Amino acid sequence: MREYDLAVVGGDGIGPDVTDAALAGVLAAAGRFGFAIRTTRHDLGAERYLRTGTVLDDDAVAALRGHDAILLGAVGDPRVPPGVLEQGLVIALRVALRQSVNLRPVRLYPGVTSPVTGVTPDNCDLVIVRENTEGLYSGGGSTSHAGTPHAIALQHSVTTTAATHDAVQFAFRLAAARRGRLTLCHKTNVLVHAGRLWSDVVEQVAADFPDVEHDYVHADAMCQHLPLDPGRFDVVVTDNLFGDIISDLGATVQGGLGLAASANHNPHGDGPSMFEPVHGSAPDIAGTGGANPAAAALSAAMCLAGLGEAEAALALEAATASVLAELPALAGPAMGADTATIGARIAERVGSAAPIGDPATSFVAAFAGLAPRRTAPA
């Protein structure tokens, strides 16, 4: 029997709640499709930091590196200064585990209403591929004369051909497995040096994918085109900062951050990929049952795809979508649809819910076909 070793980092706030709900779907899929999941929980997040003063150490990274994949709930706690957990845990793991590609599907599922007029399941199905380790998120910077009228802040941006190539090549491969269209999103008219590097890499990689059409959209123009005409896009590739911004805009188009899944993907196969919902830790509702675990369940479906279990991933996605379609009538703990109950309903429907759309162009199926098999830990 195939067996996978899954690291579970519940994190903070609602993170443990939604992760447990998502795991119910993962285990149901494993049982139905003939593979085993072994889970190991890791104590990482605000409580560990407040207890020890350490966010992430070498031993924790080494332990996580030995797993096949990582499920992350959420990080963030008002008791911890901003940036400590985000940079010290999430961004640090992306760099340490070579998770150079961030994947954010933007898909409106049947039964979910977009707040944007005219957006329907037929015209909202794209994927944002974001470079995940560089740009303005690379961490360099300095401040002088802080607290004075003469304060100066420098924030460095780093763009390398190697990391850009990782993102662009994966984006072209994904587009080739879907509908054959790729869009580069940047600000080449202002950020001329980084923009030229991105444009050059796109043109170089495009030569290997003659069947994939590619075009270009400025990041500010993307903020207009994406909500008004999401059907214009198939695969969008972009840098770290722009990807962070436009993927949250995409989440709004698809119904809200509570439905947005993501993958921090290692395209080389020499370390685990990490899968997480992007809605944040919402500490005010932690433990109340008021969190919707759909984004965590969809992230778990991406995790199964990343392990190469395409059928199981599609089944978990379909089960989650079928329950999502009912939530307007069931939402809220008072209506019997708390976090755990929604997770249980998703698990019950794995394998019986009708498939969503055309599996031939499904992001989940395409990702399963592109995910590398793990090599020995580096």
HUNORFEN-V378840 format. One record per pair of residues at least 12 apart in sequence whose ideal C-beta (glycine too) atoms are under 10 Angstrom apart, sorted by the first residue. I is the first residue (numbers start at 1). GAP is how many residues later the second one is. Records with the same first field share a line. If there is no record, write none. Layout:
I = GAP / GAP
This chain:
1 = 29 / 33 / 34 / 35
2 = 28 / 31 / 32 / 33 / 34 / 35 / 305 / 306 / 307
3 = 27 / 32 / 33 / 34 / 35 / 65
4 = 22 / 26 / 31 / 32 / 33 / 34 / 35 / 63 / 64 / 65 / 299 / 300 / 303 / 304 / 305 / 370
5 = 31 / 32 / 33 / 34 / 35 / 61 / 62 / 63 / 64 / 267 / 369
6 = 17 / 20 / 21 / 24 / 31 / 32 / 33 / 34 / 35 / 61 / 62 / 63 / 64 / 65 / 266 / 269 / 294 / 297 / 298 / 301
7 = 32 / 33 / 34 / 35 / 37 / 56 / 57 / 58 / 59 / 60 / 61 / 62 / 63 / 64 / 65 / 265 / 267
8 = 12 / 14 / 15 / 18 / 31 / 32 / 33 / 34 / 59 / 61 / 62 / 63 / 64 / 65
9 = 31 / 32 / 33 / 34 / 35 / 36 / 51 / 55 / 61 / 62 / 63 / 64 / 65 / 66 / 80 / 81 / 84 / 265 / 267
10 = 13 / 31 / 32 / 33 / 34 / 35 / 61 / 62 / 63 / 64 / 65
11 = 31 / 33 / 34 / 35 / 36 / 37 / 60 / 61 / 62 / 63 / 64 / 65 / 66 / 74 / 78 / 79 / 265 / 270
12 = 32 / 33 / 34 / 35 / 37 / 61 / 62 / 63 / 64 / 65 / 66 / 67 / 68 / 73 / 77 / 268 / 269 / 270 / 271 / 274
13 = 32 / 33 / 60 / 61 / 62 / 63 / 64 / 65 / 266 / 267 / 268 / 269 / 270 / 271 / 272 / 273 / 274 / 278
14 = 59 / 60 / 263 / 265 / 266 / 267 / 268 / 269 / 270 / 271 / 272 / 273 / 274 / 275 / 276 / 277 / 278 / 279 / 282 / 325
15 = 30 / 31 / 56 / 57 / 58 / 59 / 60 / 61 / 261 / 262 / 264 / 265 / 266 / 267 / 268 / 271 / 276 / 281
16 = 25 / 29 / 57 / 58 / 265 / 270 / 271
17 = 56 / 57 / 265 / 268 / 269 / 270 / 271 / 272 / 273 / 274 / 276 / 279 / 321 / 322 / 323 / 326
18 = 53 / 55 / 56 / 240 / 258 / 259 / 261 / 263 / 264 / 273 / 274 / 275 / 276 / 277 / 278 / 279 / 281 / 282 / 321 / 322 / 324 / 325
19 = 22 / 52 / 53 / 54 / 55 / 257 / 258 / 274 / 277 / 278 / 280 / 281 / 324
20 = 53 / 273 / 276 / 319 / 320 / 323
21 = 268 / 270 / 271 / 272 / 273 / 275 / 276 / 279 / 317 / 318 / 319 / 320 / 321 / 322 / 323 / 324 / 325 / 326
22 = 49 / 51 / 239 / 253 / 255 / 271 / 272 / 273 / 274 / 275 / 276 / 277 / 278 / 279 / 281 / 294 / 298 / 321 / 324 / 325
23 = 14 / 16 / 48 / 270 / 273 / 274 / 277 / 320 / 324
24 = 269 / 273 / 276 / 316 / 318 / 319 / 320 / 321 / 322 / 323 / 324 / 326
25 = 268 / 271 / 272 / 273 / 275 / 276 / 279 / 287 / 290 / 291 / 292 / 294 / 295 / 298 / 318 / 319 / 320 / 321 / 322 / 323 / 324 / 325
26 = 13 / 45 / 271 / 274 / 275 / 277 / 278 / 283 / 286 / 287 / 290 / 321 / 324
27 = 12 / 273 / 320 / 323
28 = 284 / 287 / 288 / 291 / 315 / 316 / 318 / 319 / 320 / 321 / 322 / 323
29 = 271 / 272 / 275 / 280 / 282 / 283 / 284 / 285 / 286 / 287 / 288 / 290 / 317 / 318 / 321 / 322
30 = 274 / 279 / 282 / 286 / 320
31 = 281 / 316 / 319 / 320
32 = 279 / 280 / 283 / 284 / 315 / 318 / 319 / 320
33 = 271 / 276 / 277 / 278 / 279 / 280 / 282 / 283 / 317 / 318
34 = 275 / 277 / 278
35 = 269 / 272 / 273 / 274 / 277
37 = 31 / 32 / 266 / 267 / 270 / 272 / 275
38 = 29 / 30
39 = 28 / 32
40 = 23 / 24 / 26 / 27
41 = 30
42 = 18 / 21 / 22 / 25 / 28 / 30
43 = 17
44 = 12 / 16 / 20 / 28 / 31 / 41 / 44 / 45 / 46 / 49
45 = 27 / 28 / 29 / 30 / 31 / 32 / 35 / 40 / 44 / 236
46 = 29 / 30 / 31 / 32 / 33 / 34 / 38 / 39 / 43 / 235 / 237
47 = 30 / 32 / 33
48 = 12 / 37 / 41
49 = 26 / 28 / 30 / 31 / 35 / 36 / 39 / 40
50 = 27 / 29 / 30
54 = 34
55 = 20 / 25 / 29 / 30 / 31 / 32 / 33 / 34 / 35 / 37
56 = 29 / 32 / 33 / 34 / 36 / 37 / 40
58 = 38
60 = 29 / 32 / 33 / 36
61 = 31 / 32 / 35 / 36 / 210
62 = 34 / 315
64 = 29 / 32 / 33 / 207 / 208 / 210 / 313
65 = 28 / 31 / 32 / 33 / 205 / 206 / 207 / 312 / 313
66 = 205 / 206 / 310 / 311
67 = 30 / 204 / 205 / 207 / 307 / 310
68 = 204 / 205 / 235 / 238 / 239 / 305 / 306
69 = 194 / 197 / 203 / 204 / 205 / 206 / 231 / 233 / 234 / 235 / 237 / 238 / 302 / 305
70 = 23 / 27 / 29 / 194 / 201 / 202 / 203 / 204 / 205 / 206 / 233
71 = 203 / 204 / 205 / 206 / 225 / 228 / 229 / 232
72 = 17 / 18 / 21 / 190 / 192 / 202 / 203 / 204 / 205 / 224 / 227
73 = 203 / 204 / 208 / 218 / 220 / 223 / 226
74 = 16 / 202 / 203 / 204 / 205 / 206 / 207 / 208 / 209 / 212 / 217 / 221 / 222
75 = 13 / 14 / 15 / 201 / 205 / 206
76 = 14 / 204 / 205 / 206 / 207
77 = 204 / 206 / 209
78 = 203 / 205 / 206
79 = 204
83 = 56
85 = 196
86 = 51
87 = 50 / 52
90 = 174 / 184 / 186
91 = 41 / 42 / 46 / 47 / 48 / 149 / 173
92 = 47
93 = 171 / 178 / 179 / 181
94 = 38 / 39 / 43 / 146 / 170 / 171 / 172 / 180
95 = 37 / 38 / 39 / 42 / 43 / 44
96 = 37 / 175
97 = 36 / 167 / 169 / 173 / 174 / 175 / 176 / 177 / 280 / 281
98 = 34 / 35 / 65 / 68 / 166 / 167 / 168 / 169 / 170 / 171 / 172 / 173 / 174 / 175 / 280
99 = 33 / 34 / 67 / 164 / 165 / 166 / 167 / 168 / 169 / 172 / 173 / 174 / 175
100 = 30 / 31 / 32 / 33 / 34 / 60 / 62 / 63 / 64 / 65 / 66 / 67 / 70 / 164 / 165 / 166 / 167 / 168
101 = 28 / 29 / 30 / 31 / 32 / 62 / 65 / 66 / 67 / 68 / 69 / 70 / 73 / 136 / 162 / 163 / 164 / 165 / 166 / 167 / 172
102 = 26 / 27 / 28 / 29 / 30 / 31 / 65 / 136 / 138 / 141 / 142 / 145 / 160 / 161 / 162 / 163 / 172 / 176
103 = 24 / 25 / 26 / 27 / 29 / 64 / 67 / 68 / 71 / 132 / 140 / 144 / 158 / 159 / 160 / 161 / 162 / 170 / 172 / 199 / 202 / 203 / 260 / 264
104 = 22 / 23 / 24 / 25 / 26 / 132 / 139 / 140 / 142 / 143 / 144 / 146 / 147 / 150 / 156 / 157 / 158 / 159 / 174 / 259
105 = 20 / 21 / 22 / 23 / 142 / 145 / 146 / 149 / 154 / 155 / 156 / 157 / 158 / 193 / 194 / 196 / 197 / 212 / 257 / 258 / 259 / 262
106 = 18 / 19 / 20 / 21 / 22 / 120 / 124 / 127 / 130 / 140 / 141 / 143 / 144 / 145 / 146 / 147 / 148 / 153 / 154 / 257
107 = 14 / 17 / 18 / 19 / 20 / 123 / 143 / 146 / 147 / 148 / 152 / 153 / 154 / 191 / 210 / 214 / 249 / 250 / 255 / 256 / 257
108 = 12 / 13 / 14 / 15 / 16 / 17 / 122 / 145 / 146 / 147 / 151
109 = 12 / 15 / 16 / 145 / 146 / 150 / 185 / 189 / 208 / 209 / 211 / 212 / 213 / 215 / 216 / 247 / 248
110 = 12 / 211 / 212 / 214 / 215 / 244 / 246 / 247
111 = 144 / 210 / 211 / 212 / 213 / 214 / 215 / 216 / 217
112 = 12 / 142 / 143 / 144 / 147 / 182 / 209 / 212 / 213 / 215 / 216
113 = 142 / 143 / 215
114 = 113 / 116 / 138 / 139 / 140 / 141 / 142
115 = 112 / 137 / 138 / 139 / 140 / 141
116 = 110 / 111 / 112 / 114 / 133 / 136 / 137 / 138 / 139
117 = 110 / 111
118 = 109 / 110 / 111 / 112 / 113
119 = 107 / 108 / 109 / 110 / 111 / 112 / 133 / 134 / 135 / 136
120 = 110 / 111
121 = 133 / 200 / 235 / 236
122 = 109 / 235
123 = 106 / 107 / 108 / 109
124 = 102 / 103 / 105 / 106 / 107 / 109 / 126 / 129 / 130 / 131
125 = 53 / 54 / 105 / 106 / 108 / 109 / 129 / 231 / 232 / 233 / 236 / 237 / 238
126 = 52 / 53 / 55 / 57 / 100 / 104 / 105 / 106 / 107 / 108 / 109 / 110 / 124 / 127 / 128 / 237
127 = 44 / 47 / 48 / 51 / 106 / 107 / 108 / 109 / 110 / 120 / 123 / 236 / 239 / 240
128 = 43 / 55 / 57 / 94 / 98 / 105 / 107 / 108 / 109 / 110 / 114 / 115 / 116 / 118 / 119 / 120 / 121 / 122 / 123 / 134
129 = 37 / 38 / 39 / 40 / 41 / 42 / 43 / 44 / 45 / 46 / 53 / 56 / 106 / 107 / 108 / 109 / 114 / 118 / 136
130 = 37 / 41 / 55 / 106 / 107 / 108 / 109 / 110 / 111 / 112 / 113 / 114 / 115 / 116 / 117 / 132 / 134
131 = 28 / 29 / 32 / 33 / 34 / 35 / 36 / 37 / 39 / 40 / 67 / 106 / 107 / 108 / 109 / 110 / 111 / 112
132 = 31 / 34 / 35 / 107 / 108 / 111 / 112 / 130 / 131 / 132 / 133 / 134
133 = 25 / 27 / 30 / 33 / 34 / 107 / 131
134 = 23 / 24 / 25 / 26 / 28 / 29 / 30 / 33 / 60 / 105 / 106 / 107
135 = 21 / 22 / 23 / 24 / 28 / 29 / 56 / 59 / 103 / 104 / 105 / 106 / 107 / 108 / 109
136 = 19 / 20 / 21 / 22 / 23 / 103 / 104 / 105 / 106 / 108
137 = 18 / 20 / 21 / 102 / 103 / 104 / 106 / 107
138 = 17 / 18 / 19 / 20 / 21 / 22 / 25 / 102
139 = 16 / 17 / 19
140 = 14 / 15 / 16 / 17 / 18
141 = 12 / 13 / 14 / 15 / 16
142 = 12 / 13 / 14
143 = 12
157 = 34 / 36 / 37 / 82 / 83 / 84
158 = 36 / 82
159 = 32 / 34 / 35 / 36 / 37 / 38 / 39 / 42 / 80 / 81
160 = 37
161 = 36 / 37 / 39 / 40 / 43
162 = 39
163 = 38 / 76 / 77
164 = 30 / 33 / 34 / 36 / 37 / 38 / 41 / 73 / 75
165 = 32 / 36 / 37 / 39 / 40
166 = 35 / 99 / 100 / 101 / 102
167 = 31 / 34 / 38 / 70 / 71 / 72 / 73 / 76 / 98 / 100
168 = 14 / 16 / 30 / 32 / 33 / 34 / 35 / 36 / 37 / 38 / 46 / 69
169 = 32 / 35 / 36 / 39 / 40 / 68 / 98
170 = 35 / 65 / 67 / 95 / 97 / 197 / 200
171 = 12 / 13 / 31 / 34 / 38 / 41 / 43 / 63 / 64 / 65 / 66 / 67
172 = 30 / 33 / 34 / 36 / 37 / 40 / 42 / 63 / 65
173 = 32 / 35 / 36 / 39 / 62 / 94 / 193 / 196 / 197
174 = 38 / 60 / 61 / 63 / 189 / 192 / 193 / 195 / 196
175 = 34 / 36 / 37 / 38 / 39 / 59 / 60 / 61 / 62 / 191
176 = 32 / 33 / 34 / 35 / 36 / 59 / 190 / 194
177 = 35 / 58 / 183 / 184 / 185 / 186 / 188 / 189 / 190 / 191 / 192 / 193
178 = 34 / 56 / 57 / 180 / 182 / 183 / 184 / 185 / 187 / 188
179 = 33 / 34 / 54 / 55 / 56 / 179 / 181 / 182 / 187
180 = 29 / 31 / 32 / 33 / 34 / 54 / 55 / 181
181 = 31 / 32 / 33 / 34 / 51 / 52 / 53 / 54 / 55
182 = 20 / 23 / 24 / 27 / 30 / 31 / 32 / 33 / 34 / 51 / 52 / 53 / 54 / 55
183 = 19 / 30 / 31 / 32 / 33 / 34 / 39 / 42 / 49 / 50 / 51 / 52 / 53 / 54 / 55
184 = 14 / 15 / 17 / 18 / 19 / 22 / 30 / 31 / 32 / 33 / 52 / 53 / 54 / 55
185 = 13 / 31 / 32 / 33 / 34 / 35 / 36 / 37 / 38 / 40 / 41 / 48 / 51 / 52 / 53 / 54 / 57 / 58 / 60 / 61
186 = 12 / 13 / 16 / 30 / 31 / 32 / 33 / 36 / 51 / 52 / 53 / 56
187 = 31 / 32 / 33 / 34 / 52 / 54 / 55
188 = 28 / 30 / 31
189 = 29 / 31
190 = 28 / 29 / 30
191 = 28 / 48 / 51
194 = 45
195 = 21 / 23 / 44
197 = 42
198 = 18 / 39 / 40 / 41
199 = 17
201 = 36
202 = 12 / 13 / 14 / 35
205 = 32
212 = 22 / 23
213 = 21
214 = 21 / 23
215 = 17 / 18
217 = 15 / 16 / 19 / 21 / 29
218 = 24
219 = 19 / 20 / 22 / 23 / 24 / 26 / 27
220 = 22
222 = 14 / 16 / 20 / 23 / 24 / 27 / 28
223 = 19 / 22 / 23 / 26
225 = 21
226 = 20 / 21 / 23 / 24 / 26 / 27
227 = 22 / 23 / 25 / 26
228 = 25
230 = 20 / 23 / 24
233 = 17
234 = 127
235 = 128 / 131
236 = 14
244 = 34
247 = 13 / 15 / 31
248 = 12 / 30
251 = 27 / 28 / 44
255 = 39 / 69
256 = 23 / 36 / 38 / 39
257 = 20 / 21 / 22 / 23 / 25 / 38
258 = 19 / 20 / 21 / 22 / 24 / 33 / 34 / 35 / 36 / 37 / 38 / 66 / 69
259 = 18 / 19 / 20 / 33 / 35 / 36 / 39 / 61 / 62 / 65 / 68
260 = 16 / 17 / 18 / 19 / 34 / 35 / 38 / 39
261 = 14 / 15 / 16 / 17 / 18 / 33 / 34 / 35 / 36 / 37 / 38 / 39 / 40 / 41 / 42 / 56 / 59 / 102 / 103
262 = 12 / 13 / 14 / 15 / 16 / 33 / 36 / 37 / 40
263 = 12 / 13 / 36 / 39 / 40 / 42 / 43 / 104 / 108
264 = 12
265 = 37 / 41 / 102 / 105 / 106 / 107
266 = 40 / 105 / 106 / 108
267 = 103 / 104 / 105
268 = 104 / 106 / 107 / 110
269 = 102 / 103 / 104 / 105 / 106 / 107
270 = 102 / 104 / 105 / 106 / 107 / 108
271 = 103 / 104 / 106 / 107
272 = 31 / 34 / 35 / 102 / 105
273 = 29 / 30 / 33 / 34 / 94 / 98 / 99 / 101
274 = 25 / 29 / 32
275 = 21 / 23 / 24 / 25 / 26 / 27 / 28 / 29 / 30 / 31
276 = 19 / 20 / 23 / 24 / 26 / 27
277 = 14 / 15 / 16 / 17 / 18 / 19 / 20 / 21 / 22 / 23
278 = 17 / 21
279 = 12 / 13 / 15 / 16 / 17
285 = 48 / 54
287 = 52
288 = 45 / 50 / 51
289 = 43 / 44 / 45 / 48 / 49 / 50 / 51 / 52 / 53
290 = 41 / 42 / 43 / 44 / 47 / 48 / 49
291 = 42 / 47 / 48 / 51
292 = 31 / 32 / 35 / 39 / 40 / 45 / 46 / 47 / 50 / 51
293 = 27 / 30 / 45 / 46 / 47 / 48 / 49 / 50 / 53
294 = 26 / 27 / 29 / 30 / 33 / 48 / 49 / 52
295 = 25
296 = 24 / 43 / 47 / 50
297 = 19 / 20 / 22 / 23 / 24 / 26 / 27 / 45 / 46 / 49 / 50 / 53
298 = 15 / 18 / 19 / 22 / 23 / 26 / 48 / 66
299 = 21
300 = 13 / 16 / 17 / 20 / 43 / 46
301 = 12 / 13 / 14 / 15 / 16 / 17 / 18 / 19 / 20 / 45 / 49 / 62 / 63 / 66 / 67
302 = 14 / 15 / 61 / 62 / 65 / 66 / 69
303 = 13
304 = 12 / 13 / 60 / 63 / 64
305 = 12 / 57 / 58 / 59 / 60 / 61 / 62 / 63 / 64 / 65 / 66
306 = 58 / 61 / 62 / 64 / 65 / 66 / 68
307 = 61 / 64 / 66 / 67
308 = 59 / 60 / 61 / 62 / 63 / 64 / 65 / 66
309 = 59 / 62
310 = 49 / 52 / 54 / 55 / 56 / 57 / 58 / 59 / 61
311 = 40 / 48 / 54 / 57
312 = 38 / 39 / 52 / 56
313 = 49 / 50 / 51 / 52 / 54 / 55
314 = 37 / 39 / 41 / 42 / 45 / 48 / 50 / 51 / 54
315 = 34 / 35 / 36 / 37 / 38 / 40 / 49
316 = 30 / 31 / 33 / 34 / 35 / 37 / 48
317 = 33 / 36 / 38 / 39 / 40 / 45 / 46 / 47 / 48
318 = 28 / 31 / 32 / 33 / 34 / 35 / 36 / 37 / 38 / 39 / 41 / 44 / 46
319 = 26 / 27 / 28 / 29 / 30 / 31 / 32 / 33 / 34 / 35 / 37
320 = 22 / 23 / 25 / 26 / 27 / 29 / 30 / 33 / 36
321 = 25 / 28 / 32 / 33 / 34 / 35 / 36
322 = 23 / 24 / 27 / 30 / 31 / 32 / 34
323 = 14 / 18 / 19 / 20 / 21 / 22 / 23 / 24 / 25 / 26 / 30
324 = 18 / 22
325 = 28
326 = 16 / 19
327 = 15 / 18
330 = 12 / 15
